[in-house]
Amino acid sequence: MLLQVVASHAGNIGTLWVFLLPEAHTCRENGKMRQKIQAWVLEHRIHLSIALPLVVLLTIFWFLGADERAKLQVQHEELAKMEALQKVRSELKQKLGPALLHNQFPAEAEISLEDRSSHLKVEYTLDADLQREATHLLKSYHPDYGAIFIMDATTGAVRAMVSYQKDTADSDAAENLALRGTYPAASIFKIVTATAALDRYKLSPDTLVMFKGGNHTLYKRNVLFSHPDRWSREMTLREAFARSINSVFGRLTLERMQPKDIQDYAVRFGFNQPIQTDLPIDPGFTQIPQEKSFALAEIVSGYNRITRMSPAQGAMIAGSVANGGVMRVPFVVQALRDQQNNIVWKPESVTAGVTMTGEGAERLKDLMEATIRQGTSRKTFRSLVRDRKFKELELGGKTGSLLGDNPKGKVDWFVGYAIGGPDDKLAIGAITVNKEYWTVKSSFLAQSLFKRHFKDQFSNKNRDFFNAGLGQ
């Protein structure tokens, strides 16, 4: 009978609960709970014989579910905060986006906050030294196209965002290539594949994978084989990642993983997802075949022009590795001020998603460090790695290259990170595109900027260490 009553008055139960919840705690303390219940009963014309059992059930639920309600309240407050933050960031993207897309940073703008429009001063997160150095590097080496995007891996604050086009180098109409998502991801997508293997399947960097063929080609006969022969060989996942061996990643996926694994981790890294930021960043795109096939091997190795991404997303991917698997949303507006110079709005760090577990991130760092020390970036990073001043600097990265069609030319990628301490983690996405001749490698741009940023920090550390030794 009681259950029938509860069922017939389910809507009223919800009404009573919502009516009581905001002041339930204070009501128990000051004795006003009874009056609130009586008022509600009279308002809804419910007989006391019905209302009393409902109140009893609600009271039991209240005391038994205190922890759950507290968690729900915290989640509700966080969600409300996120919605408010996202509303402002959407407004910033709308008002500042057109200028940012052309490498301009307006000092003031008409911004709507809490449904009231005001003319506000805009402060940016950019590091003047890094921004200046990135600009200098691209103008010095003048590739046909180049872009650099650097962010704080811990917070998401953008530290440098530079774009260069040789044919429009001095034009205000030049497009911001750092936000453009039309470049083939190439071997950068191997980060997604490696993460699925290391994080979901708990494989080790020392796991051996059997494959055939050359180091940088990808042919069906070398991927779709069922039995080893005299041309078969083995390579560790670490070495295959560092040297970017396509066939190994094709075989790894076909032998040990499923297409859904790649799909899941691609989404975690931001592919096929809008990036909720104050910047007009193009979302990355990929299309994962739903069956094990050569087409799947092409996707997981990056040997295709289907998967595309921006330098900004590249920095986000590298940043998530440096940040233990937590990917931050990049943001470029540091504060808004009124005409009296009072701060009226400041951003907060927002998590875009969790790409992997902390353990998975440590395994992936092993692979990305190998790229720097013994893989495709070893030559460009050699001077930095051998410099004793930077011996405590933790470095990791991934390179990629492929012919692109928008813009046309040979695309050269570097995404990576440099960790100088718990609160000093830089992540970079750098790209150059050349129609005919190389002028500079993206990995060289990255190591130059890392060296510039951490030079003073580690020089001061070494000086303090030396002085402390003299004082003993």
N, C-alpha and C positions, 0 to 999 in steps of 0.2 A: 504494500500500500504506500509506504513512504517513498519507494522508488518511483511509483507512478506520479506521486505529487511532485517529486523533484523534476521528473521528466516534463510534466505539464507546465512547470513554472521555470524552465531552464533560462528563459530570457530574463525573468525577474531576478533569478539568482545572480546572473551576470550584472544586472543593474545594481543590485544591492552590493555586490562585491566592489564594483567600480566606485559606488557611492561611499563606501566605507574605507577603501584602501588608502587614500591619501592621508587620512587623519586617524587611522586605526590605532597607531602607536600612542598618540597623544590622548586619544579618547580613553584608552585603558588607564592612563595615568590620572586623568582629571574627572573620571566618572561620567562622561557625557555619552558613552557608547549607547546606553539604554535609550536616551532621548533621540539619538540619530536613528536607531532601529524603529522606534515607535513612529517617528515622523515618516519614515519610508513606508511602513505598513499602512498608515492612514492614507498616504498619497496614492498607493497602488491598490487600496481597498482589498487587502488580503486578510483573511480571517487569521486570528492569532494561532489557531490550531494548526494552520498550514505554515505560517511564518516561523513559529517556534522551531519545528524540526529543521527548516532551512537554515536558520541562524545557528543551530547546534552543529549542523554539517559544516557550515562556513567557519565556525569557531575551531572545530577539530582540524580543518584544512589549514587554518591560519597558524595554529601552533605547531603542527607537524611539518609544515612547508616553509618555515622561516628562512632557512638557508637558501632554498630554491628561489624564494621570492626576492631575497637580497641579490642573488646572482642575476635574476631577471631585471631587477631595477637598475643594476650597474650596466647591464647590456643595453637596456632602454636608453639610459643617459648617454652611453658611448655612441649609440646609433644616432641619437638626436644631435650630438656634437658633430658627428661625421657628416650628417645631412646638411647642417649649417655651414660647415667648412666647404663641402662640395658645392654648395650654392654660391658661395663667394668665389671659389676657384672657377666655376663655370662663367660667372660674370666677368672675371679677369680675362679668361680666355676669349670671351666675346669682344671685350673692349680693347685688349692689348694684342690679341692674336694677329690681326692683320699687319700690325707693325713688326711684331716678332718674326713673322714669316718672311720679312724683308730685312732682317738683321738690324732692326731699330729698337731702341729701348726708351719709350716715352717717359719723360720725367714727371708728367702729370697726366691725369685722365679723369673723365667723368665716370665715377663708379657708384653703383647702387648697393648700399649696405642697409639691411633691415628695412627694405622697401623704401628707402629714402636716398635719392641721388645727390652726390656731392662731388665737387671738384677737389680731387685729392692728389697729394704727392706720392710718387711710387718709388720705393727703394728695392733694389735687386740683390740677389744672393751672390752675384758674381765676385770672384776673387780678381782684383784688378791686375795683379802680377801674372796670374795664370792666363787671363784673358788676353793680356798684352803679348805674352810669350807665344801663345797659340796662334794669334794673328801674325806675329812676326815669322814664325816657322812656315806657315802656309804661303805668305807673300815672298819669302826667301826662296822656297823651292818651287813655287808656282806650278803645281800640278794642273791638269785641265780642270779637275774638280776636286775639292777637298772639304772635309768637315770634321770637327772635333767637338765632342760633348763630354764634359767631365762633371761628375756629381759626387757629393759626399755620400758614401755608401751607407752610413749610419742614419742620416737624417733625410736624405733625398734632395738637399739643397744643391742647386746647380752652381758649379764653381767656374765653369767656362763653357761658352757656346759660340763657336766660330765657324764660319762658312766661307768658301772661296771658289770663285769661278774665273778662270783666266780671261775669258772673253768679256766678262762684265765686272772685272775686279774693282773698278772705281764707280760703279753704277749703284744708285740708291734702290734700283729695281731688282737687284740681285736676290735670288731666292735663298732662304735659309735651308741649306742642304742637310744640316744636322737633324732636322725634324722630319725629313722626307723618308718615306718608307718604301721606296721603289727599287732599292738595291738588292740583288740576290744575296741571301744570307750566307751562301757558300758553306765553308767548313765551320763557321760559327755555330751552325746547327748541331755539330757533333757534341756541343756542350749539353744539349737536350738529351741526345741519345746516351751519352756517357752517364748523365745524372740518373736516367731511368735504370741503367744497369747497376750503378753503384748504390743508389738509394733504395729502389724497390726490391732488387734481387740480391743486394748485399754483396755484389762482386767486389773483388779486391783490385787495386791498381796492378797487382802482379798476376792477375788472371790471364791465362794464355788463350789466345784465339787462333785457330788454324785458318789459313787463307791461301789464295793463289794470286798470281799476277804481280804487276809492278806496284810501286809505292804510291803513285798519284793518278792511276787510271782506274776505271771501273767498267768491267765487261761482264756480260751475263755468264759466260762460261767459267769465270773466276769466282762467281758468287753463288750460282745455282748448281753446285755440285753436291753429290751425296757421299762420295768416298774419296779419301785422300789418295794422292798418287805421288810420284817422285818430284813433282813440281810444288807440292804443298809445303808450307812452312808455318811456323808459329811465331807469335809476337805478343808481348804483354800489352795489356790495355793502356798502361802508362806510355809505353813507347809509341804505340799506334796513335794515341792522342797527340803526343808531342810532335810527331812527325807527320800527322794528319793523313794516315793511310786509309783510303776510302774503302777498300775491299774488306778490311778488318771490321769496320763498323757495319757494313752490309751483312757479313757473316755473323757477327755478334747478335744482331737483331733477329735474323732468320733462325738462328740456332737456339737462342735463350730467352727471347722476349716475344711479345705480341704487339700487333699494331695499336691496340688500345693503350698500351703503356706509353708509346710515343705520343699518341694523341693527348693523353692526360698531362704529360710533362710539358708538351708544347704550350698547352693552355696555361699551365703554372708559370711559364716564362713569358707570358703576355701575348702569344700569337693568337690571332682571331679574337682579340679582346680590346675594347676601347681603353685608353689610358686616361684615367680620371685625374687630370692635372690642370694647372693654369696655363700650360703650353699647348699649342695646336700640333701635337705629335701624331703622325700617321700611325695607325696600329699595324703591327706585323701580321703577315699572312702566311699560312701554309695549308696544304691539303694532304692529309695522311691516307694512303690506300688502306682499305679495310681487310685486305688479305696479304699473306706473305708472298711477295713477288719481287721482281727486279725493280719495279717502280718504287716499292717500299725501300729497297736498298739505296736507290738514288736519293730519296728524301732524307733518310737517316744519316747519310754520309755528307749531305750538302751538295751533292753533285747534280744540281738541277737549277732551273730558273723559276720554279714555282714558288718556293719559299722566299719571302722578302721581308726586310726589316729596315729600321732606321738606326743611325748612330746613337740616338737617345735610348732606344730599346737595348742596344748593345751594352751601353753603360749600366742600364738597369740589371741586365743579366749578370754582368761581372760583379756588380755591387751586391747582388744576392749571395754570391759565393763568398765574397769577403765578409758579409754580414751574417754568416752562419745559416744561410738558407732563407733569410727574411728579405724580401724585395721591397724597397721603398719607392713611393711615388715621387718622381722628380718635381720640384717646384722652383720658380725663378723669382717670385715676388717675396721679398723679405718682410716688408711692412708697408702699410698705408698711413699717411699722415695728413691731418687737416692743414688749413692755411696758417694756423697758429703753431704748427710743427708738433702737435700732439699725436701720438700713435693711436689710431682708431681701429686698427686691425693688424694682427700678426698671425702667421700660419702655424700649423702644428705638423709634426712628422706623421705621415700616413703610410700604413703597410699596404702595398699592392697585392701581396699574397705571400705564401710560404712555398718556395720552390722545392725544398728538400729538407730533410732532418739535419740537425747539427752534425751527426756522424757522416751523413752523405756529403755534406759540404767539406768536411775535412778530407775525405777521400778524393773529392774533385779538386781540391786545392793541390793535392799531390800531383795530379795530372797537369794542372795549369802551371805549376811551378816547373815541371819537367819541360814544358814548352819553352820557358824562358832560359833554362840552364842547359838543355841538351837537344831542344827541338828546333822548330822553324824560326824562333826568335833569338836563338843563342848568339848570333853574330851582332845583332843590333843592341842587345842588352849586355854584351860581354863587358864593356867598360864599366857599366853601373854595377854589375854583379861582382867584379873584381876590385872595385873601389872599397877599401876597408872602412871608409867613413859610413858606408851604407850597408854594412854587414848585418845590421839588425832589421833592415827593411825587407818586409815579406812581399814577394812579387809573384804574380801569376797572370797568365794570359792565353789567348787563342788567336791564331791567324786564319785567314781565309782569302781565297782569290778565285775569281771566275769572270768570264766575259758578261758584261751587263748590257741592257738595251735602253735604260732610262735613268741616267744618261748613258749613251753608248761609250764603251771603252772597257778596259781591263780594271776590274774592281779589286782593290787590295784592302783587306780588313785587319784591324787589331782591336780586340776587346780585352780588357784586363783590369787589374787592380794593384794598388800598392798600399800596404798597411804599415804605418809608422808607429802605431800604438792603438789602444782600445778606442780612442776618440778621434783618430786621424786615419781615415780609410778613404782613399780616392778610387773611383771607378771611372773608366774611360771607354768610350766608343769612338774610334777614329777610322776614317776611310779616305782613300784617294782613288780617283778614277782617271786613267790616262788613255788617250786615243791611240797613241803610237809608242811613245817612249816613257820609261819610268823616270821620275825625278826624285822621288823619296818614298820610302816604305812607311806605312802607317805605324808599324812597330817602332820605328825610329822616332817618329813624332811623340809617341807615348812615353818612351824612355826619357826623351829630352824634357818633357813636362814633369814627369815624376822626379827627375833629378833636380829640376828647378824648384819644385815645391818643397822637397824634403832636404835640400842642401843646407839651409840655415839651421834647421832643426837638429840634424845629425852632426853638423859642425859644432854647434853649441854643446851637444851631449858629449862629444869627444873632448872638447876643450875643458868642460867641467870635470870629466873623468881624469884627464891629465893633471889638472890643477889640484884635484883632490889627492892624487898620488904624490905630488910634490910636497903637499902639506903634511904628509904622515911622517 
